[in-house]
């Protein structure tokens, strides 16, 4: 064991030779403060999240268009489309909706979208009606019965498509016939539901979400108010949506497949619809498509071992540096004292 003493790099000083001083205590406190400050700053830097963005081509996913496919075959080929819209001046009997041209009034919608993945119509609640009308007064049940709220979730293929919520064809023909010719096409149905006017399709989009929402971003299709202020209340809110597939990865959590939405919208006036001989009815039309580019959003922190080695280096380096500086100062003071003597 004796030969190992020659390799001892940590020689122990003799206790009797040690000398403690006020200057040494001050230097030690200064070194400890500096080490503590650097220690805390390193922890703050480690807790900060670094965000990396990258773009790549989206994966090609074949669309399963047959409803008799098994749930296993549909997995990954469809995404949920959640809809929550309130029409405060259009009762549920006059409201129609369609996906990719398959409307409720034609009976095709229920053929392609079966419960529980379908839509339902109901009377608006008090908060929904107040939000849609912008009124602070409590609405009576009679007033709310004149409106309609559409809610539900569809499972749609990952291809472009359209979603429309509008006046039903029957209600539109009846309203225009009464207004133009004074003839009620359905006189047995409780009189004129629009009281001699065209249906007001002003509406509030509480929420329209494609797939899983992107957590750091805002949904531009949430709380969107489409007011038809042209006097007649008849117009078409045309909403174009570009969906960007986004992989969202947080630290210590699995990756999540989400979609970011880029939205542009404008109100198409009835004169434009008539000039173009459009078959679209007043209401809301959402046209969506998927971009061929995908985005990766990855949050990461510094490696744990790098963080630990930095802490050790900071604490050890501060005390070594202070020891060297204090040693130089002490030796310099002793040399000056000897020369003065």
C-alpha positions in Angstrom: 0.0 0.0 0.0 2.9 2.3 0.6 3.8 2.9 -3.1 0.2 4.2 -3.7 1.0 7.2 -1.5 3.2 8.7 -4.3 0.1 8.9 -6.5 -2.0 10.8 -4.0 -3.2 14.0 -5.7 -5.1 15.2 -2.6 -2.4 15.7 0.0 -3.9 16.6 3.4 -2.5 19.6 5.2 -1.6 19.3 8.8 -4.3 20.8 11.1 -1.7 22.8 13.1 -0.5 24.6 10.0 -4.0 25.7 8.9 -4.8 29.3 9.5 -8.3 30.9 9.2 -8.7 34.6 8.5 -11.4 37.2 8.0 -10.3 37.7 4.4 -10.5 34.0 3.7 -14.1 33.9 5.1 -15.1 36.8 2.9 -13.6 35.1 -0.2 -15.4 31.9 0.7 -18.7 33.6 1.0 -18.1 35.4 -2.3 -17.3 32.1 -4.0 -20.4 30.4 -2.5 -22.6 33.2 -3.6 -21.2 33.1 -7.2 -21.6 29.3 -7.3 -25.1 29.5 -6.0 -26.1 32.1 -8.5 -24.6 30.1 -11.4 -26.3 26.9 -10.0 -29.7 28.6 -10.1 -29.2 30.1 -13.6 -28.2 26.6 -14.9 -31.4 25.1 -13.5 -33.5 27.9 -15.1 -31.7 27.2 -18.5 -32.4 23.5 -18.1 -36.1 24.0 -17.4 -36.6 26.1 -20.5 -38.0 24.2 -23.5 -36.3 24.4 -26.9 -38.8 24.2 -29.8 -37.7 22.8 -33.1 -39.8 23.1 -36.2 -39.3 21.1 -39.4 -41.3 20.5 -42.6 -41.6 17.3 -44.6 -44.0 15.6 -47.0 -47.1 14.3 -45.4 -47.6 10.6 -45.4 -49.8 9.2 -48.1 -52.8 7.6 -46.6 -55.3 5.8 -48.9 -58.9 6.8 -48.2 -61.3 4.2 -47.2 -64.6 5.2 -48.8 -66.7 2.1 -48.1 -68.9 2.2 -45.0 -68.8 -1.6 -44.6 -65.1 -1.5 -43.7 -64.1 -2.8 -40.3 -63.0 -0.3 -37.6 -59.5 -1.7 -37.8 -59.4 -0.9 -41.6 -60.7 2.6 -40.8 -58.0 3.3 -38.2 -55.7 6.1 -39.4 -57.8 6.8 -42.5 -60.4 9.0 -40.9 -60.4 11.9 -38.4 -63.1 13.4 -36.3 -64.9 16.5 -37.4 -66.6 18.3 -34.5 -69.3 20.9 -35.2 -71.2 23.3 -32.9 -73.2 26.1 -34.6 -76.2 28.2 -33.5 -78.6 29.9 -35.9 -80.7 32.1 -33.6 -83.3 33.1 -36.2 -83.8 29.8 -38.0 -85.8 27.1 -36.4 -84.7 23.5 -36.6 -87.5 22.5 -39.0 -86.0 24.8 -41.6 -82.4 23.9 -41.1 -80.6 21.4 -43.4 -77.0 20.2 -43.4 -74.9 18.2 -45.8 -71.4 16.6 -46.1 -69.9 16.2 -49.6 -73.3 16.9 -51.1 -75.1 14.2 -49.0 -77.8 16.2 -47.3 -80.2 15.5 -44.5 -83.2 16.5 -46.6 -82.4 14.0 -49.3 -81.9 11.2 -46.9 -78.3 10.5 -48.0 -76.6 12.0 -45.0 -78.0 9.3 -42.6 -77.0 6.6 -45.1 -73.3 7.6 -45.0 -73.1 8.9 -41.4 -74.7 6.6 -38.8 -74.9 7.1 -35.0 -73.0 7.9 -32.9 -71.0 9.8 -35.6 -73.7 12.1 -36.8 -75.3 15.5 -36.2 -78.3 16.5 -34.1 -80.5 19.6 -34.0 -82.0 21.1 -30.8 -83.2 24.3 -29.3 -80.4 26.6 -28.2 -79.6 26.9 -24.5 -79.7 30.4 -22.9 -75.9 30.9 -23.1 -75.8 29.8 -26.7 -78.7 32.0 -27.7 -77.2 35.0 -25.9 -73.8 34.4 -27.5 -75.3 34.1 -31.0 -77.5 37.2 -30.7 -75.1 39.3 -28.7 -77.8 40.1 -26.2 -77.3 40.4 -22.5 -80.9 39.9 -21.7 -82.3 36.4 -20.8 -84.1 34.8 -23.7 -87.5 33.2 -23.2 -88.2 29.6 -24.3 -90.4 30.9 -27.1 -87.6 33.1 -28.5 -85.1 30.3 -28.3 -87.5 27.9 -30.1 -87.2 30.2 -33.1 -83.5 29.3 -33.3 -81.6 26.0 -33.7 -78.2 24.6 -32.6 -76.4 22.0 -34.5 -73.9 19.7 -32.7 -72.2 16.5 -33.4 -69.1 14.6 -34.6 -68.5 13.0 -38.0 -65.6 10.7 -38.9 -64.4 11.9 -42.3 -61.8 10.6 -44.7 -58.4 12.4 -44.8 -59.2 14.0 -48.2 -60.7 17.3 -49.1 -64.5 17.9 -48.8 -67.3 20.3 -48.0 -69.7 20.8 -45.1 -72.8 23.0 -45.4 -75.3 24.1 -42.9 -78.1 26.1 -44.6 -81.8 26.7 -45.1 -83.6 23.5 -46.1 -84.7 23.5 -49.8 -88.3 23.1 -48.8 -88.2 26.1 -46.4 -86.4 28.2 -49.0 -88.9 27.4 -51.7 -91.8 28.2 -49.3 -90.3 31.5 -48.2 -89.5 32.7 -51.7 -93.0 31.7 -53.0 -94.7 33.6 -50.2 -92.5 36.6 -50.7 -92.7 36.7 -54.5 -96.2 35.4 -55.3 -98.0 35.3 -52.0 -98.6 31.6 -52.4 -97.8 29.2 -49.5 -96.6 25.9 -50.9 -97.4 24.2 -47.6 -100.4 25.9 -46.0 -101.1 23.0 -43.6 -97.8 23.5 -41.8 -98.8 26.1 -39.2 -98.6 29.3 -41.3 -95.6 31.3 -42.5 -92.6 30.5 -40.3 -90.7 33.6 -41.5 -93.6 36.1 -41.2 -93.4 37.3 -44.7 -89.6 37.7 -44.8 -86.7 35.7 -46.1 -85.0 33.5 -43.5 -82.2 35.3 -41.5 -79.2 33.0 -41.5 -77.0 35.0 -39.1 -75.1 32.4 -37.1 -72.4 31.8 -34.5 -69.8 29.1 -35.0 -69.1 28.0 -31.4 -66.5 25.5 -32.6 -65.5 23.5 -35.7 -62.5 21.3 -35.1 -60.7 18.9 -37.5 -59.0 16.0 -35.7 -57.0 16.6 -32.5 -56.5 20.4 -31.8 -53.0 21.8 -31.9 -52.4 22.7 -28.2 -50.1 25.8 -28.6 -52.3 27.4 -31.3 -55.7 28.9 -31.4 -58.6 27.5 -33.4 -59.7 30.2 -36.0 -63.1 28.4 -36.3 -64.0 29.0 -32.6 -66.4 31.8 -31.6 -66.7 33.0 -35.2 -69.8 35.3 -35.7 -71.2 35.5 -39.3 -73.6 38.4 -39.3 -75.8 38.9 -42.4 -76.2 42.7 -42.2 -77.5 43.3 -45.7 -81.1 44.0 -44.6 -82.6 40.7 -45.7 -80.4 38.4 -43.6 -79.8 36.2 -46.6 -76.2 35.4 -47.6 -73.7 32.6 -47.7 -70.7 32.5 -45.3 -68.0 30.9 -47.4 -65.2 29.5 -45.3 -62.1 27.9 -46.9 -59.9 25.8 -44.6 -56.4 24.5 -45.2 -55.4 21.7 -42.8 -51.7 21.2 -42.1 -50.9 17.8 -40.5 -48.8 18.6 -37.5 -46.9 16.2 -35.2 -46.7 17.7 -31.7 -44.1 16.1 -29.3 -43.6 17.3 -25.8 -40.8 16.4 -23.4 -41.3 12.9 -21.8 -44.7 12.5 -23.6 -45.6 10.5 -26.7 -46.0 12.3 -30.0 -49.5 13.5 -30.9 -50.9 13.8 -34.4 -52.8 17.1 -34.7 -54.0 19.6 -37.4 -53.4 23.3 -37.7 -56.0 25.2 -39.7 -55.5 28.2 -41.9 -58.9 29.9 -42.6 -60.1 32.5 -45.0 -63.7 33.5 -45.1 -66.0 35.9 -46.9 -69.8 36.6 -47.1 -71.3 35.9 -50.5 -74.3 38.2 -51.1 -77.5 36.9 -52.7 -77.0 39.0 -55.8 -73.7 37.2 -56.5 -75.3 33.8 -55.9 -78.1 34.7 -58.4 -75.7 36.1 -61.0 -73.6 32.9 -60.9 -76.8 30.8 -60.9 -75.5 29.0 -57.9 -77.5 26.1 -56.4 -76.1 26.8 -52.9 -78.6 28.0 -50.3 -78.1 30.7 -47.7 -76.2 29.6 -44.6 -72.6 28.4 -44.1 -70.3 26.5 -46.5 -67.0 25.1 -45.2 -64.6 23.8 -47.8 -61.6 22.0 -46.4 -58.5 20.4 -47.9 -55.3 18.9 -46.6 -51.8 20.2 -47.5 -49.2 17.9 -48.9 -46.7 19.3 -46.4 -46.6 18.3 -42.7 -45.0 20.1 -39.8 -43.1 18.6 -36.8 -43.3 20.6 -33.6 -40.8 19.1 -31.1 -40.2 20.4 -27.6 -36.9 19.3 -26.0 -34.6 20.0 -23.0 -30.9 19.7 -22.5 -29.6 16.2 -21.9 -29.7 15.3 -18.2 -26.0 14.2 -18.1 -24.9 17.4 -19.8 -26.9 19.4 -17.2 -25.3 17.4 -14.3 -21.8 17.8 -15.6 -22.4 21.5 -16.0 -23.5 21.8 -12.4 -20.4 19.9 -11.2 -18.2 22.0 -13.4 -19.7 25.2 -12.2 -19.4 24.5 -8.5 -16.0 22.9 -8.7 -14.7 25.5 -11.1 -15.7 28.5 -9.0 -14.0 27.2 -5.9 -10.8 26.2 -7.8 -10.7 29.6 -9.5 -11.2 31.5 -6.2 -8.6 29.3 -4.5 -6.1 30.1 -7.3 -6.9 33.8 -7.1 -6.7 33.9 -3.3 -3.4 32.0 -3.4 -1.9 34.4 -5.8 -3.0 37.4 -3.6 -1.6 35.8 -0.5 1.7 35.0 -2.1 2.0 38.5 -3.6 1.3 40.1 -0.2 3.9 37.9 1.4 6.5 38.8 -1.3 5.8 42.5 -0.9 6.1 42.2 2.9 9.5 40.5 2.6 10.8 43.2 0.3 9.6 45.9 2.7 11.4 44.2 5.5 
